[in-house]
Amino acid sequence: MEIHTESKRKIARKALSFIRENDKLFIDAGSTNIFLAEQLPDTMNLTVVTHSVDIINTVIRKKRIRLISLGGDFDEELGAFLGPVTTGNMDRFHIDKAFIGTAAINSKDGCVNDNIIESEIKSVALRRAEESYVLVDSSKFNRSAFYAIIPIEDITNIITDADVSDSIISEYEKLGIKVYKA
């Protein structure tokens, strides 16, 4: 939450511009997504599905937003529920838009992470969503991690900050991915 804070807030504001009245959203765990949850307006009817305790605690105060917690096994380090109960519950929902976080991203492997179990919820959410957005700050591009969670060919939209280079944007756009700068 304290690293690249301003960039993450800007990414969250840009993500907010894609949200419409009555949308059903999946909001993934992670600091950028917490900033997105904080910025969700009290004036819109929305449904938020999440496995993140921080997002639950943020959205619960917003009166016009229906909040659905996925439950499951609690992962203290991540501050979120994970495992087969979580993914099984997620697999029952139809989602308009999924906002996915990632530890890192590269044009070969796509979104990567060190937590194998966490990858399952991201994959299911992506599959259940009409539209998906990977929220990633510029420091995470062209980096690697232990486990590929979302293949590059499954990524359709990336929202990032203004510090990402034009060459990186071009690289991802050549792969058919829309990149939005905040």
N, C-alpha and C positions, 0 to 999 in steps of 0.2 A: 504493500500500500504506500510505501514511502519512496519507492524508486520510480523515476520518470512520472511523477504524479501529475504534473500539468499536461503532459502528452496524453496520458490515460484519460484525463478529464475531457480533453478535446476529442479524443476518439469516441468516448461515450456520448458526447453532444452530437457528433456526426451520426452515430448509430441511432440516436433518438429521432433523427430526421426521417428514418425509414419506417417508423412505427405509426400505425394508423388506428383510429377509433375501432374498438371491438377486436383488435388483434389478439390472438392467442400466441404467447411468446414462451420460448424456453430460454432461460438465462442461466448460463453455465457458471460454475464457481470461478473465482479469480478476481484480482483487484480491479481490472478495467471494467468487468461486468458489475462489480459492486458500485462503481461510479455511475454506470448506466442505471442501475436500480435506484440510486439516490436521485437521479434526474427525472425519473418517470413522473409525469404530471399527475396531480390529484384530480385533474379535470377530465381525464379520459377513462372510458370504460375499457379495461384490459383484463386479460387473464395471464398470470405469470406462473409458469411451471418451473420449479427449480429443485436442486438437491443441496444448495448452499445455505448454511445456517445464517451467514452474514446477509445474504440477499433476502431470506425469509424475514430476518429482523428489520431490514430496511423497508421492505414492501408492506409488511403487516400494518404499518401506520398510515398507509394510503387507502383511503376509504372507498374509492371507486374501482380499486383493483382487486380482482378475485385472485387469491393466492392458493396454489396447489403445491404441497410438499411431496416429493417422491418417496421419502423414507428410505430405509435400508440400514446397512451397517455404517455407523458413524466413523469417519476418518478424522481424528483429532488434528493431524498436521494440516490437512486440506481445509478442515472446517466444513465438511460436506458429507452427505450420505453417498455410499458407493455399494457396488456388489450386485448380485442377481436380483434382489428385491427392487433396487433402484432402477436397474435397466428394464426389468419386467414391467414395472409400473410405467416407465417412460414409453415403452413400446405400445401402450394402449391409447396414446394421445395423438390427435392430429394437430400439428403446430403450424401456424402461419409463418412465423419467423423464429429462427434459432440464432442466438448470439453465443458464439463459441470462443473460449479462450485457449491459448496454447503456450507452452513453455518456449517454443522456438518454431521457426518455419524455414523451409528451404525448397527450392524448385525441383529437387529430386524426390524427396520423401514426403513433402507436404508438411502437415502439422506434426510435430514430434513432442514427446514428453518423457519424463523419467518414471512416471507412475503408470504401470501397465493397467491396473484395475480402473483407474480414472478414465482411461481411453475408451472403455466400453460405453459409458454414458454419453460421451461426445459423439461416438459413431451412431448410436441409436437415435439421439436427438437430431442429428444431421439427416438421417434417413426418414424421420417422421415429419420433417419440416418442408413446407413449400419453398421457402427461401432460407438461405443460411448466410451468416456473416461471421467471418473470423476477425476478431478484434485483437490486433497485435501492434505493439509499438515498434518503432524502427530499430531498436536495439536487438530485437529477436530475429531479424531477417538473416538468412544465409548462415544459420547456426544449426547445430544438430543436438540431438538428445538420444537417449537409449532406445526409445520405442516409437515407431511411426503410428500415429493415431488416426489421421485422416489423409488418405492418399491425395496427391496433388490434383489428380483428375476429378476428385470429388469436391474440390473447392471452387465456388463460383464467385464469391465476393469477399474482399478483404477491406477492412477499414483500418487505416493506420494514421500516423501523425505526419506532419509536414516535413520532418527531418529525413524521411526515406528518400533515397536518391532516385532520380529519373531513370537510371539504368536498371535498378531493381524493379521499378514499376513496369518498365518496358518488358523485362524478362517474364514477369507474371502475366502481363496482358497478352504476350505472344502465346501463352498457354491457355488463353480464353478466359482468364480470370479478370473480373472488374476490380480495380483498385481505387478506393476512395481515400483522398487525403483530408485529414481534419485540420 
